[in-house]
């Protein structure tokens, strides 16, 4: 009879331990899901910033080309200094 009790107690104890492990796994999974969602938000924000900075850099490059062309035109219009 003691073997039957040990088997039952072991089964219940094992079941409780199994439930604890399952709860731990579920808790970790939920934490990982939240972390992934947060990381996705960060990456999305960073991509928006990169896109904005790329557009600004392209505009600055275009402005620089216009200024360089303007300076070259002004330099060609000036008379050279006489020595």
C-alpha positions in Angstrom: 0.0 0.0 0.0 2.8 2.4 0.7 3.9 2.0 -2.9 0.4 3.1 -4.1 0.5 6.2 -1.9 4.0 7.0 -3.1 2.8 6.7 -6.7 -0.1 9.0 -6.1 1.9 11.6 -4.2 4.6 11.5 -6.8 2.0 11.9 -9.5 0.4 14.9 -7.8 3.8 16.4 -7.0 4.9 15.9 -10.5 1.7 17.5 -11.8 2.3 20.5 -9.6 5.8 20.8 -10.8 4.6 20.4 -14.4 2.1 23.2 -13.8 4.8 25.4 -12.3 7.0 24.8 -15.3 4.1 25.5 -17.7 3.3 28.8 -15.9 7.0 29.8 -16.1 7.1 29.1 -19.8 3.9 31.0 -20.4 5.3 33.9 -18.3 8.5 34.0 -20.3 6.6 33.7 -23.6 4.4 36.7 -22.7 7.5 38.7 -21.6 9.2 37.9 -24.9 6.1 38.9 -26.9 6.1 42.3 -25.1 9.8 42.7 -25.7 9.4 41.9 -29.4 6.6 44.4 -29.7 8.7 47.1 -28.0 11.7 46.4 -30.2 9.4 46.5 -33.3 8.2 50.0 -32.2 11.8 51.2 -31.8 12.9 49.8 -35.2 9.9 51.4 -36.8 10.7 54.8 -35.2 14.3 54.5 -36.2 13.4 53.7 -39.8 11.1 56.8 -39.9 14.1 58.9 -38.6 16.4 57.4 -41.2 13.9 58.1 -44.0 13.6 61.7 -42.8 17.3 62.2 -42.5 17.9 60.7 -46.0 15.4 63.2 -47.5 17.1 66.1 -45.7 20.5 65.0 -46.8 19.3 64.8 -50.4 17.8 68.3 -50.2 21.1 69.6 -48.7 23.0 68.0 -51.5 20.7 69.6 -54.1 21.2 73.0 -52.4 24.9 72.5 -52.4 24.9 71.8 -56.1 22.9 75.0 -56.7 25.2 77.1 -54.6 28.3 75.6 -56.3 26.9 76.4 -59.7 26.0 79.9 -58.5 29.6 80.5 -57.2 31.1 79.3 -60.4 28.9 81.6 -62.5 29.8 84.6 -60.3 33.5 83.8 -60.6 33.3 83.7 -64.4 31.5 87.0 -64.5 34.2 88.8 -62.5 37.1 90.6 -64.2 40.5 89.2 -63.2 42.5 91.6 -61.0 45.2 93.6 -62.8 48.7 93.4 -61.3 
